[in-house]
Amino acid sequence: MAAALRLARAGVRVTVVESYDEPGGGLRSVTDATVPGLVHDLGAGFHPLLIDNPFTREVDLIAAGVEWAWPEVQFAHPLDAALDPGHGAAAYRSVEETAAGLGRDGAAWRRIFAPLVEGWDELAVDALQPPLHVPRHPVGLARFGAQAVLPAAVMARAFRTERARALWTGIATHGFRPPTVPMSSAIALMLGTAAHKYGWPVAVGGSQRIVDATTRLLAEAGGRVETGRRVASLDELGSPDLVMLDTGPGEALRILGDRAPALTRRSYGRWPAGPAAFQVSFAVDGGIPWDYEPARRAGTLHLGGSLADTTSAERSVERGRLPRLPYVLLGQQYLADPSRAQGSVVPIDCYAHVPAGWDDGDAALAAVVDRIAAYAPGFRDRVVATAVRGPAQLFAENPNWIGGDIAAGLVTPLRLAWGARPSLSPYDTGVAGVHLCSAVTPPGPGAHGLCGWNAAGVALDRLERAAAS
Ligand SMILES: Cc1cc2nc3c(=O)[nH]c(=O)nc-3n(C[C@H](O)[C@H](O)[C@H](O)COP(=O)(O)OP(=O)(O)OC[C@H]3O[C@@H](n4cnc5c(N)ncnc54)[C@H](O)[C@@H]3O)c2cc1C
């Protein structure tokens, strides 16, 4: 939608073609998943990177009806008393408040995040752009890059307590990889800095409100959306000046067909698959009774245990085994936005990292419930209704999520830096006028709109140059 809006506002006549019955992709929310009326985000629920970025600076989502709301605690990481007598750690918008909760590791947390929060406006100019550009702030970018390339497990050596190591690891693991892989620190640095700079807000009424707003803005700019049509080939699109593929490389290859040049065929064909998500929506009477008090006020919870526990669980997943206690990312959006609840019954949306294509839904659901109940005895008694979306259903809903892989491929260092194909522009497919604009392009996964925004900028440049020549 970001790509569509940039093109439409530049005067291009745009049609968005969507295979599902409704637009939105990884931003949909529904009110009929568990108890009627409870608002569940089925995809992205938290939007730190949408608050102020090159896309939202041009496209005013607030003026278009989106209202942001923040939880008191941005994210929390409960721990067993055996690992941490305080039962866990929490991140607040303030670096100081977060550091204060980390005891003797407070200074290390402050050393990592305070300069990034302070310099974020300058850093973002370079970090959120396509990779090949002359940096506007090379010193800040180099400082960020030196930490970002490290495995999160290496950066974790800056901390002496399990509590701080776990808080750090929990954010690094958003990338669906063990914290021992290179560049897993990049994700922790970006998301941690965003939590302190912008908080992790939710959209009041559900993330669907963002979809509704962008759809409306697109219509105002003369664009339109056609749903329920899966594009299989370029040939069925007539001869448009531009095609923007919001797809994974595999789907892009199918659509490009014989027109894909050899380099594109090779790179897209070898695109590595990532693990899957097992998504669960719960309706819970009275909320989850977490032992760790700040978790009762936190928008997001990272349920992964210690650094060693998370590493072992993520490695099992990559080897195709379901861990006894998988890493679970859990959202309590209703705390920031009480309008999503129905009386005392509140919506909870979470997903576990499971092996690609995992098809034993009973085992995965039991593991998710065990994981939550380990930190919240009494959770089971409060569950009123449960709805699951396993890997097969996720793939059926969205062709980008092969085998339930909601990151549309393994999150590798090369992908974060270059996208799907080594070339001067990561948005090029090698076919004139056809661009890739999905989360497989820089700056990578997340509902920030910047893959589309950047790709449309490249496409418009080309279009203008072609018109001028
Ligand atoms: C459960 C879950 C939780 C998440 N939580 C967060 C979060 O809190 N914050 C965050 O920033 N991100 C989060 N994400 C990630 C975020 O949603 C994705 O990174 C983002 O949606 C990727 O955007 P995209 O445009 O690349 O792809 P998508 O959002 O997947 O959109 C691509 C669209 O293209 C359609 N499509 C694909 N192929 C075709 C075809 N051949 N023809 C027609 N249509 C086609 C798909 O149906 C889909 O609607 C989450 C994702 C999930 C699933």
Ligand as a Chemical Component Dictionary entry (heavy atoms), coordinates in Angstrom:
data_LIG
# 
_chem_comp.id                   LIG 
_chem_comp.type                 NON-POLYMER 
_chem_comp.pdbx_formal_charge   0 
_chem_comp.three_letter_code    LIG 
# 
loop_
_chem_comp_atom.comp_id 
_chem_comp_atom.atom_id 
_chem_comp_atom.alt_atom_id 
_chem_comp_atom.type_symbol 
_chem_comp_atom.charge 
_chem_comp_atom.model_Cartn_x 
_chem_comp_atom.model_Cartn_y 
_chem_comp_atom.model_Cartn_z 
_chem_comp_atom.pdbx_ordinal 
LIG C1  C1  C 0 1.368  -12.910 13.361 1  
LIG C2  C2  C 0 2.260  -11.783 12.874 2  
LIG C3  C3  C 0 2.679  -10.808 13.774 3  
LIG C4  C4  C 0 3.488  -9.744  13.334 4  
LIG N1  N1  N 0 3.813  -8.752  14.213 5  
LIG C5  C5  C 0 4.421  -7.632  13.749 6  
LIG C6  C6  C 0 4.507  -6.466  14.563 7  
LIG O1  O1  O 0 4.014  -6.439  15.695 8  
LIG N2  N2  N 0 5.106  -5.347  14.040 9  
LIG C7  C7  C 0 5.603  -5.336  12.750 10 
LIG O2  O2  O 0 6.123  -4.287  12.319 11 
LIG N3  N3  N 0 5.519  -6.434  11.951 12 
LIG C8  C8  C 0 4.931  -7.563  12.406 13 
LIG N4  N4  N 0 4.744  -8.637  11.583 14 
LIG C9  C9  C 0 5.407  -8.638  10.265 15 
LIG C10 C10 C 0 4.675  -7.833  9.229  16 
LIG O3  O3  O 0 3.299  -8.103  9.255  17 
LIG C11 C11 C 0 5.255  -8.190  7.848  18 
LIG O4  O4  O 0 6.652  -8.055  7.866  19 
LIG C12 C12 C 0 4.656  -7.292  6.784  20 
LIG O5  O5  O 0 3.263  -7.487  6.703  21 
LIG C13 C13 C 0 5.293  -7.600  5.445  22 
LIG O6  O6  O 0 4.681  -6.767  4.488  23 
LIG P1  P1  P 0 4.657  -7.172  2.968  24 
LIG O7  O7  O 0 3.971  -6.072  2.259  25 
LIG O8  O8  O 0 6.002  -7.592  2.519  26 
LIG O9  O9  O 0 3.789  -8.498  2.859  27 
LIG P2  P2  P 0 2.317  -8.839  3.294  28 
LIG O10 O10 O 0 1.850  -8.011  4.426  29 
LIG O11 O11 O 0 2.322  -10.324 3.452  30 
LIG O12 O12 O 0 1.449  -8.427  2.026  31 
LIG C14 C14 C 0 1.594  -9.084  0.795  32 
LIG C15 C15 C 0 0.219  -9.228  0.185  33 
LIG O13 O13 O 0 0.363  -9.704  -1.164 34 
LIG C16 C16 C 0 -0.614 -10.705 -1.394 35 
LIG N5  N5  N 0 -0.105 -11.572 -2.468 36 
LIG C17 C17 C 0 1.009  -12.354 -2.447 37 
LIG N6  N6  N 0 1.147  -12.979 -3.630 38 
LIG C18 C18 C 0 0.132  -12.566 -4.419 39 
LIG C19 C19 C 0 -0.251 -12.849 -5.770 40 
LIG N7  N7  N 0 0.437  -13.693 -6.546 41 
LIG N8  N8  N 0 -1.359 -12.233 -6.266 42 
LIG C20 C20 C 0 -2.082 -11.357 -5.500 43 
LIG N9  N9  N 0 -1.762 -11.071 -4.212 44 
LIG C21 C21 C 0 -0.669 -11.667 -3.687 45 
LIG C22 C22 C 0 -0.756 -11.411 -0.062 46 
LIG O14 O14 O 0 -1.989 -12.083 0.053  47 
LIG C23 C23 C 0 -0.633 -10.253 0.920  48 
LIG O15 O15 O 0 -1.872 -9.670  1.232  49 
LIG C24 C24 C 0 3.917  -9.695  11.975 50 
LIG C25 C25 C 0 3.486  -10.676 11.077 51 
LIG C26 C26 C 0 2.634  -11.690 11.504 52 
LIG C27 C27 C 0 2.105  -12.665 10.506 53 
# 
loop_
_chem_comp_bond.comp_id 
_chem_comp_bond.atom_id_1 
_chem_comp_bond.atom_id_2 
_chem_comp_bond.value_order 
_chem_comp_bond.pdbx_ordinal 
LIG C1  C2  SING 1  
LIG C2  C3  SING 2  
LIG C2  C26 DOUB 3  
LIG C3  C4  DOUB 4  
LIG C4  N1  SING 5  
LIG C4  C24 SING 6  
LIG N1  C5  DOUB 7  
LIG C5  C6  SING 8  
LIG C5  C8  SING 9  
LIG C6  O1  DOUB 10 
LIG C6  N2  SING 11 
LIG N2  C7  SING 12 
LIG C7  O2  DOUB 13 
LIG C7  N3  SING 14 
LIG N3  C8  DOUB 15 
LIG C8  N4  SING 16 
LIG N4  C9  SING 17 
LIG N4  C24 SING 18 
LIG C9  C10 SING 19 
LIG C10 O3  SING 20 
LIG C10 C11 SING 21 
LIG C11 O4  SING 22 
LIG C11 C12 SING 23 
LIG C12 O5  SING 24 
LIG C12 C13 SING 25 
LIG C13 O6  SING 26 
LIG O6  P1  SING 27 
LIG P1  O7  DOUB 28 
LIG P1  O8  SING 29 
LIG P1  O9  SING 30 
LIG O9  P2  SING 31 
LIG P2  O10 DOUB 32 
LIG P2  O11 SING 33 
LIG P2  O12 SING 34 
LIG O12 C14 SING 35 
LIG C14 C15 SING 36 
LIG C15 O13 SING 37 
LIG C15 C23 SING 38 
LIG O13 C16 SING 39 
LIG C16 N5  SING 40 
LIG C16 C22 SING 41 
LIG N5  C17 SING 42 
LIG N5  C21 SING 43 
LIG C17 N6  DOUB 44 
LIG N6  C18 SING 45 
LIG C18 C19 SING 46 
LIG C18 C21 DOUB 47 
LIG C19 N7  SING 48 
LIG C19 N8  DOUB 49 
LIG N8  C20 SING 50 
LIG C20 N9  DOUB 51 
LIG N9  C21 SING 52 
LIG C22 O14 SING 53 
LIG C22 C23 SING 54 
LIG C23 O15 SING 55 
LIG C24 C25 DOUB 56 
LIG C25 C26 SING 57 
LIG C26 C27 SING 58 
# 
